[in-house]
Amino acid sequence: MSESLDAAVSLRARAVIDLRALRANLQHARRRAPGSRIMAVVKANAYGHGLLRVAHALDGGGREGAGADAFGVACMSEALALRAGGVDARVVLLEGVPDGAELELAARRSFEIVVHHDEQVTLLEHAGGSVRVRVWVKLDTGMHRLGFPPERARELHARLARCGAVREVAWMTHLACADDRRSGATLRQLERFRAALGDLPGERSVANSGGLLGWPETHLDWVRPGILLYGVSPFPGRDAAQEQLRPVMTLQTRLIAVKTLHKGDAVGYGGAWVCPEDMPVGVAAIGYGDGYPRHAGNGTPILVNGRRAVLIGRVSMDMIGVDLRGHPEARAGDPVVLWGPGLPVEEIARHAGTIPYELLCAVNRRVALVTRDDPALVYAAPGS
Ligand SMILES: *Cc1c(COP(=O)(O)O)cnc(C)c1O
């Protein structure tokens, strides 16, 4: 990338990724689940943080306890991107494969597959002689999304054990309410899982981030943290610091205009915010076209020069308005932070009526992803 283009990129929105914080969060997960192996979930471009950057930073190179023990992705394209980027670690396709061609591809690249419905078992039974894969059987213990009824575990085990394409069987289920520490659903799911499996052989995995941090009983052989790795609390009403997690992404931009408006002036589309007095107003270069939530309303906090200010008016595609009362020093070019250390994405999500997961995943390819301490553009989304 040319120098002039780099400079242009730095003037608009960027997401700065702190890989030290990412690794610290993985170590925190290890301390909280010391007896479990870790499948680091990196689907959806590592929750918007850049798949390869994140995977390389977390990859333990196969050494026990050195990093993640495996990576979890949603689909084949994500798994292939890991291999193409030089990641040799174990990779699990969390939705499995839809047909024989993908099954063969998975076997060739040593991907492990989740099996959650009968057609996928049939695929394995009819696979060509060269196919040998590790299989994770997903049981539906109460989420009612993917998975077999738990009472079929024994029959499935018998079928898969006869199947030449299956190298090894492990068991998993997914928790629906682990983010609610008072809910009884999590322990009911765990109990259904245990009862269905009894003494069947194979490793077991239940816990997502909520399970890992909130429900030690769910740790078992493998934990599958996603959101906590990125320094976000899975629990509504609690932020990262309360869970001893460090935010990994700082979403930042700059003021591109500062002006004085008059009492009664309306700001932005629809005139949705009206100045109550003569006042300084800034315009920052970020909008829903970058993935900043359009539903972030008046009063959503942002940082200008490291101090709190608030958003005013409707979020546009490329810009937001900022109330600069209390910021008399603010000038065009000054740095603006939308979320990151000092401004929890959890708080922004509450203002936008959504969850941090959605905000992080929504940051799109118009936003330059850069690694902290390395100002070069290090990652662009596939195809960009
Ligand atoms: C996404 C996902 C996870 C990670 O969930 P978090 O809440 O982000 O920790 C774990 N397991 C499965 C099957 C998933 O799809």
The ligand as an SDF file (V2000), in Angstrom:
LIG
                    3D

 15 15  0  0  0  0  0  0  0  0999 V2000
  -20.2630  -18.7840   18.6140 C   0  0  0  0  0  0  0  0  0  0  0  0
  -20.1410  -20.0370   19.3730 C   0  0  0  0  0  0  0  0  0  0  0  0
  -19.4240  -20.0850   20.5740 C   0  0  0  0  0  0  0  0  0  0  0  0
  -18.8340  -18.8700   21.2470 C   0  0  0  0  0  0  0  0  0  0  0  0
  -19.8390  -18.1490   21.9220 O   0  0  0  0  0  0  0  0  0  0  0  0
  -19.4660  -16.8580   22.8300 P   0  0  0  0  0  0  0  0  0  0  0  0
  -20.7580  -16.5080   23.4670 O   0  0  0  0  0  0  0  0  0  0  0  0
  -18.9950  -15.8200   21.8870 O   0  0  0  0  0  0  0  0  0  0  0  0
  -18.4270  -17.2980   23.7750 O   0  0  0  0  0  0  0  0  0  0  0  0
  -19.2660  -21.3330   21.1740 C   0  0  0  0  0  0  0  0  0  0  0  0
  -19.8090  -22.4490   20.6360 N   0  0  0  0  0  0  0  0  0  0  0  0
  -20.5200  -22.4270   19.4890 C   0  0  0  0  0  0  0  0  0  0  0  0
  -21.0970  -23.6810   18.9520 C   0  0  0  0  0  0  0  0  0  0  0  0
  -20.7170  -21.2240   18.8300 C   0  0  0  0  0  0  0  0  0  0  0  0
  -21.4340  -21.2070   17.7000 O   0  0  0  0  0  0  0  0  0  0  0  0
  1  2  1  0
  2  3  1  0
  2 14  2  0
  3  4  1  0
  3 10  2  0
  4  5  1  0
  5  6  1  0
  6  7  2  0
  6  8  1  0
  6  9  1  0
 10 11  1  0
 11 12  2  0
 12 13  1  0
 12 14  1  0
 14 15  1  0
M  END
$$$$
